[in-house]
Amino acid sequence: MSMDGAQETKAAVGRLDRLFESRLKLTRGDFDARAAKARRRLPHKLRKDLTRILEARRFADHPKLARTLDAPSIRAAAGRLERHLNAVDLADQRKGRILGVLASIMAGIIVVVALVVIVLRWRGFI
């Protein structure tokens, strides 16, 4: 990877950092901290791409190590990550979380009502 490739890696990291903030609402910490939190939300194949980007980020500042990196694979990994993050629908995720909470509340209510009915029947009130 040439110095242009190192600059390209830094630009890709900048774009991913902005996407972490806008799409995943990760605002605290530096890029490494945001990437660690974002990694948990990514599919398995994209986790490997994120690892590749983090490695490239470390090596991009070192002149000799920057030449050992594979620019096309890093560019492809960054592209896949950007496509996935751009496709993230925050409203859908929010609805999913709300529905998940409501489903767990309803399941708890059903279990409590069933237990009350069982106890009442066992005690002879029903």
C-alpha positions in Angstrom: 0.0 0.0 0.0 1.4 3.3 -0.9 1.0 6.6 1.0 -2.1 7.2 -1.1 -3.4 3.9 0.2 -2.6 5.0 3.7 -4.6 8.2 3.1 -7.4 6.2 1.6 -7.5 4.0 4.7 -7.6 7.1 6.9 -10.5 8.4 4.8 -12.4 5.1 5.1 -11.9 5.2 8.8 -13.3 8.7 8.9 -16.3 7.7 6.9 -16.9 4.7 9.1 -16.6 6.8 12.2 -19.2 9.2 10.9 -21.5 6.2 10.1 -21.0 4.8 13.6 -22.2 8.1 15.0 -25.1 8.7 12.7 -26.4 5.2 12.1 -25.5 3.3 15.3 -25.6 6.4 17.6 -22.2 5.6 19.0 -20.9 9.0 20.2 -18.5 8.2 23.1 -14.9 7.4 22.8 -12.4 7.3 20.0 -12.7 5.2 16.8 -11.4 2.0 18.5 -14.0 2.2 21.3 -16.8 2.9 18.8 -15.6 0.0 16.7 -15.6 -2.3 19.6 -19.2 -1.4 20.4 -20.2 -1.5 16.7 -18.6 -4.9 16.3 -21.2 -6.5 18.5 -24.0 -5.2 16.2 -22.4 -6.4 13.0 -22.9 -9.8 11.2 -20.0 -12.2 11.5 -18.5 -11.6 8.1 -18.5 -7.9 8.6 -16.8 -8.3 12.0 -13.8 -9.7 10.1 -13.9 -6.7 7.7 -13.9 -4.4 10.7 -10.9 -6.2 12.2 -9.1 -5.8 8.8 -9.9 -2.1 8.9 -8.6 -1.7 12.4 -5.4 -3.5 11.5 -5.0 -1.3 8.4 -5.5 1.8 10.6 -2.7 0.8 12.9 -0.3 0.1 10.0 -1.3 3.1 7.9 0.8 5.5 10.0 4.0 3.3 9.8 5.8 3.9 6.4 7.2 0.4 6.1 4.2 -1.5 7.4 1.8 0.5 5.3 3.4 -1.1 2.2 2.5 -4.6 3.4 -1.2 -3.9 3.5 -3.5 -5.0 0.6 -5.3 -1.9 -0.6 -8.0 -3.5 -2.7 -9.1 -5.9 0.1 -9.2 -3.0 2.6 -11.2 -0.9 0.1 -13.6 -3.7 -0.4 -13.9 -4.3 3.4 -14.6 -0.6 4.0 -17.2 -0.6 1.2 -19.0 -3.6 2.6 -19.1 -2.0 6.0 -20.4 1.3 4.6 -23.1 -0.4 2.6 -24.3 -2.3 5.7 -24.2 0.7 7.9 -26.1 2.8 5.3 -28.8 0.1 5.2 -29.4 0.2 8.9 -32.9 1.5 9.7 -33.0 3.2 13.0 -36.8 3.4 13.1 -37.1 -0.3 12.5 -34.5 -1.1 15.3 -36.4 1.2 17.7 -39.7 -0.5 16.8 -38.1 -3.9 17.3 -36.8 -3.0 20.8 -40.1 -1.6 21.8 -42.0 -4.7 20.6 -39.4 -6.9 22.4 -40.0 -5.1 25.7 -43.8 -5.2 25.2 -43.6 -8.9 24.4 -41.6 -9.7 27.5 -44.0 -7.7 29.7 -47.0 -9.5 28.1 -45.3 -12.9 28.7 -44.8 -12.0 32.3 -48.4 -10.9 32.7 -49.7 -14.1 31.2 -47.5 -16.2 33.5 -48.7 -14.3 36.6 -52.4 -14.6 35.5 -51.9 -18.4 34.9 -50.3 -18.8 38.3 -53.1 -16.9 40.0 -55.7 -19.1 38.3 -53.8 -22.3 39.3 -53.5 -21.2 42.9 -57.2 -20.2 43.0 -58.2 -23.5 41.5 -55.9 -25.4 43.9 -57.3 -23.6 46.9 -60.9 -24.3 45.7 -62.1 -20.8 44.9 -62.7 -21.6 41.2 
